[in-house]
């Protein structure tokens, strides 16, 4: 039985967590609906207040009518007494007594209705203020929720972009490393080839000016600055002309 109780507690706890998760995920929608329910309840309360005010005014109008009737019947009773019509005056007095009983019984009811009106107006005004405050707070929560969703989206997008940039940088670095390794391989292959053919030694000799084919800018300028020399080769059987004496 202990295991069954634990399983039951587990199921109930899981159901509670699931229900709480649904409530939390739809908290703003629930708040909006609760505000609408409160507005509807306030509307009914105002209708009840209007009905109470209407009944109280009707009762006050009846009270005023009773007083008017009492004033009229009192005048009539005096007239009947003045004419010696005692029975008629007594009948009128009985009617006056009935009206006074009505006034006496209804007076406290009207006062109770006035008290209820005041209490209901206060409750409605207080609830209206609470609803308005809650509505403003909900608006703030909605704005904050929108801002946080936007920030979350930006953060996720930025994280994705940073991840992609980091991946691209890693790829670029690997490419550079492969190129550097390939360059070293080519240089090593060329060095081996030069050593095999003696090209590396020839290059050193040319740089030292020992082998032909090496010329510098100074060598070219020196050659260009030398005057041209014309060499005359005499032919056999032909003499060179004598120069006239000066």
Secondary structure, DSSP 4 states (H G I P E B T S, - for coil): -HHHHHHHHHHHHHHHHHHHHHHHHTHHHHHHHHHHHHHHHHHHHHHHHHHHHHHHHHHHHHHHHHHHHHHHHHHHHHHHHHTT-HHHHHHHHHHHHHHHHHHHHHHHHHHHHHHHHHHHHHHHHHHHHHHHHHHHHHHHHHHHHHHHHHHHHHHHHHHHHHHHHHHHHHHHHHHHHHHHHHHHHHHHHHHHHHHHHTHHHHHHHHHTT-STT---HHHHHHHHHSPP---PPPPTT-PPPPPPP-
